[in-house]
């Protein structure tokens, strides 16, 4: 005991705190051998190193038969970097010890080889306290099978593996790594046996880095301190058994250690024993969880696959790479914890760690481990409780580590369905990328994380994903989230994206905005759009993400949308045909296709438009803003036949209600025309306002039939052959008559093939000659036909009027309202 104290006093005190937590740790890592794979030199490219690392990482499991004939399942964990401060906690938890080192480098000359060997040896010195063995993979200096072209320096004491290239010629790399894992196992197994054979009275006191100064001057021979030494060593043996592939033995050691440490109130190591007990129980109950293999075979395909990849084997140790499915334990030990007990034991461990300031990193890691275990056990509330505890642990971390912690929280919350909380931590991580404390501000990452957080807040970049009512979650929060996305897009420098997101905010959050917020948002959009105009087309980011178009459907607001008929003189009339006699009537009780013939769209109008004739749609607009709104280039949006729409510009007074405008256009083809909405250009944004998205319009579209262009017949009545007179009445004395000419001119398109003339007056008062009419048909475009008319004023000459009546007046109305005529007034007539 006293010798152990002297060692404590003589050794320098390391940094008692870890540099940062490992947010990816799981319970499975308690049973792995930690190996550092380091990149050396500058000759080897990063891509080549990552390729080699992936090949090494695939060899993460070997099955070894020990000296007693018991098969062991040995797992390895490969990392690319490991702080020395974390390695000092290896006595506290052995899975934190760096047991192996693999360096990878490329060289072409003797000087390069010497430099690689020097760097490899310097790394060994850094981790010398825990390192069992190392390997140095050297590429480019191979004259034969593992034969170097140059001689390694004399101070290079490690084993090197030489390859000519990093391609197919290094096919034996997996075999070397498998043999290396076997060697590490046998060293670990010997260490375990040495510890297990130590006498109780000679057991050394194991310490966490920050505990060394606390035990200076204490009586190490006291009963409590002896039990402390035994309890900690028993827990240490449990760690070694778990790494050596003996989870059942580890359970026994952890339980014994927990009882001993609890009796002397050694809470820090009791927490570690409880954590190890939970990890060992999980390894026994779920031995294959989180353990990935290079190849996952499907048993249904094994017989048909003729080309099988040979499995690498280590001949010196009898180890082989196996599938995880072959590692199932036949039975469970009696002292293995149940699912509920595993979570309770993890919680006890967290409580014990929380009482030590220097164990903050350990506490954070065990919280993440417990949360992942609860996720696998389908315990959502337990997971949320473990994750919530992480927020209250105070650690001094750089901004990049804070981002990693927040992203890990977001990922785990998402796995249990807490989407809004997951998005909250994504947004918080996004703000850390642009924090004033972050020396490497990254607005691109901030913007990308902001976009990823939208779904958890029930937001989408596609306006069509929102319900028609507008209520889709937490309005005040959603407004702030979209505003943050706009700010991030502006800082990135994508003015087009900022305009698009601001337009989306005004479109989907309109009902949640107050009048003042609408006014401020509209002004903000106008300023942003001045840098890059908004347009209703999708935007594609470099990442491949497509940003759908957004439209200002509320600025201005359409209160009504009415499709008007043509003017009366332009409205087409359908001619009634006389039905032909086809013989006897036959009754058919079943009409094929009757369902299709009887279905008529409710949006189809019951009147017609004519091609090449100007048509009108009247809209009532409301300006919801507190300033004059200029809306330019308003046009009708149509599908179907070709439709030429005319642009319209209007300036709406501030807060005006139901301001009427008329949009016009001309159909150019025959068929069905679908009017789907209108387009606007206001506040620097071009918008396509579809009727289906307008809350005040009940129809999603209007369908109208367009008929071919028809002739336009204009009628002119010439009363005097020498002088044209305007009017539609003629005044004559009874018995008088007048000669007129009815001139018909074709101003429209096409031929006039049929003209029918009729009068609704007494035949004795109006007579006309139609003998030459048929011979002049059909009328071509621009041609005229003149029809003579005779008007006779017939009257009753019996005086039935008062004696003061001076004259008798007769009036005749000629033609219809659609036929304009001329009026002739005789001198002296009134």
Buried (B, 14 or more C-beta within 10 A) or exposed (E): BEEBBEEBEEEEEBEBBBBBBBBEBBBBBBBBBBBBBBBBBEBBEEEBBEEBBEBBBBBBBBBBEBEEEEEBBBBBBBBEEBEEBBBBBBBBBBBBBBBBBBBBBBBEEBEBBBBBBBBBBEBBEBBEBBBBBBBBBBBBBBEEEEEBBBEBBEEBEBEBBBBBEBEEEBEEBBBBBBBBBBBBBBBBBEBBEEBBEEEEEEBBBBBBBBBBEEBEEEEBEEEEBBBBBBBBBBBBBBBBBBBBBBBBBBBBBBBBBBEBBBEBEBBBBBBBBBBBBBBBBBBBBBBBBBBEBBEEEEEEEEEEEEEEEEEBBBEEBBBBBBBBEEBEBEEEBEBBBEBEEBBBBBBBBBBBBBEBEBBBBBBBBBBBBBBBBBBBBEBBEBBBBBBBBBEEBEBEBEBBBBBBBBBBBBEBBBBBEBBBBBBBBBBBBBBBBBEEEBEEEBBBBBBBBBBBBBBBBBBBBBBEEBEEEEEBEBBEBBBEBBBBBBBBBBBBEBBBBBBBBBBBBBBBBBEBBEEEBBBEBBBBBBEBBEEBEBBBEEBEEEEEEEBBBBBBBBBBBBBEBEBEBBEEEBBBEEEEEEEEEEEEEEEEEEEEEEEEEEEEEEBEBEEBBBBBBBBBBEBBBBBBBBBEBEBEEBBBBBEBBEBBBEEBEBEBEEEBEEBEBEBBBBBEEBEEBBBBBBBBBBBBBBBBBBBEBBBEBEBBBBBBBBBEBBBBBBBBBBBEEEEEBEBBEBBBEBEBEBEBBBBBBBEBBBBBEEBEBEBEEEEEBBEBEEEEBEEBEEBEBEEEBEBEBEBBBBBEEEEEEEEEEEEBBBEBBBBBEEBBBBEBEEEEEE
